[in-house]
Amino acid sequence: MSARFELHGIFVSGPSYKVGLMLSLAGQAFDYVHVNLREGEHKRPDYVAKQRYGQVPLLLDKSNGRQLCQSAAILEYLADTIAKFGGATLDERLQAREWMFWDFDRLSSSIYRARVIKLGIRPGTPEMLEEYSGLSRVALKVLDEHLAGRSWIVGEGLTIADIDIYGAVVFAGEAGIDMVPYANIAAWMKRVEALPGFAPPASLLPHESKAAA
Ligand SMILES: N[C@@H](CCC(=O)N[C@@H](CS)C(=O)NCC(=O)O)C(=O)O
C-alpha cells in the first residue's frame, strides 16, 4: 500500500528537512519526490499548480488530496491531522506557533542565508555573510536563553516548535557559525537527536525520488 504522505523536496533544503523530520519522528513513512531546483523543476507550471510559491517543500496528503506548502504550516497541519507534537494545551499550541513565526523571521532566514553563501550555493559578499551570521548569533542567543532550565521549547515534551527550530539550528555549522557559546542549545539538540525516528539531514532525504519502504 502506498504511503499517505508524499513529500516533494531537495536534500539540501532546510525547510524540506523540517517536514521530513516531522514525518520521521511521527513514524509516518512517506513517498519522496526529488525536485531538481537546478533544472528549474520548481518553476514548471505543473509544479506551481500544486505549490503556488514555486518552492520546496510541497506535501501531498493522498488521503484527501490536499497540497500543502510553507514548512511551518505543513508542520501544523501534520500535528493536527496525525495528532502528534502539536502541544498539550491551547496555550502550548499558541506558543509553538509563536516560536515558529519567530524562527522564520529571525533564525532560519539568517542561518539559511549565511549557509548558502558559505557553501557557494548563492553568490554573496563577505559583508553579507557577516551580516547574516551576526543576525544568526543574535537569534541563537535568544533561543539559548529561553532553553536555560528547560528541556523543550514549549511545555514538557517535543512539539513542532522543536522540530521546526532544530531544522534551522542543525545547519548553523555549515553556515560557519561557532555553536560553542550556546550550551543550552547543544543539550536540547542532543535530546532531539535521541528521539526514536530521528535522522540527520545527511541521511533523511534521499538524492532521488523514492517510494516509502
Ligand atoms: N518559507 C518557506 C521557504 C521555502 C524555501 O525557501 N525553499 C527554497 C529551498 S530551501 C526554494 O524552494 N527555493 C527556490 C525558490 O525560491 O525559487 C518554507 O518554510 O517552506
The ligand as an SDF file (V2000), in Angstrom:
LIG
                    3D

 20 19  0  0  0  0  0  0  0  0999 V2000
    9.1930   29.7600    3.9980 N   0  0  0  0  0  0  0  0  0  0  0  0
    9.3290   28.6300    3.1120 C   0  0  0  0  0  0  0  0  0  0  0  0
   10.7200   28.7210    2.4730 C   0  0  0  0  0  0  0  0  0  0  0  0
   10.9000   27.6810    1.3970 C   0  0  0  0  0  0  0  0  0  0  0  0
   12.2040   27.9110    0.6430 C   0  0  0  0  0  0  0  0  0  0  0  0
   12.9160   28.9040    0.8370 O   0  0  0  0  0  0  0  0  0  0  0  0
   12.5320   26.9440   -0.2300 N   0  0  0  0  0  0  0  0  0  0  0  0
   13.7090   27.1010   -1.0620 C   0  0  0  0  0  0  0  0  0  0  0  0
   14.6280   25.9080   -0.9200 C   0  0  0  0  0  0  0  0  0  0  0  0
   15.2930   25.8200    0.7340 S   0  0  0  0  0  0  0  0  0  0  0  0
   13.2890   27.1570   -2.5160 C   0  0  0  0  0  0  0  0  0  0  0  0
   12.3860   26.4530   -2.9370 O   0  0  0  0  0  0  0  0  0  0  0  0
   13.9770   27.9960   -3.2770 N   0  0  0  0  0  0  0  0  0  0  0  0
   13.7190   28.1810   -4.6650 C   0  0  0  0  0  0  0  0  0  0  0  0
   12.9670   29.4400   -4.9420 C   0  0  0  0  0  0  0  0  0  0  0  0
   12.5450   30.1380   -4.0020 O   0  0  0  0  0  0  0  0  0  0  0  0
   12.8240   29.7580   -6.1190 O   0  0  0  0  0  0  0  0  0  0  0  0
    9.1450   27.3190    3.8740 C   0  0  0  0  0  0  0  0  0  0  0  0
    9.4360   27.2870    5.0780 O   0  0  0  0  0  0  0  0  0  0  0  0
    8.6600   26.3360    3.2980 O   0  0  0  0  0  0  0  0  0  0  0  0
  1  2  1  0
  2  3  1  0
  2 18  1  0
  3  4  1  0
  4  5  1  0
  5  6  2  0
  5  7  1  0
  7  8  1  0
  8  9  1  0
  8 11  1  0
  9 10  1  0
 11 12  2  0
 11 13  1  0
 13 14  1  0
 14 15  1  0
 15 16  2  0
 15 17  1  0
 18 19  2  0
 18 20  1  0
M  END
$$$$
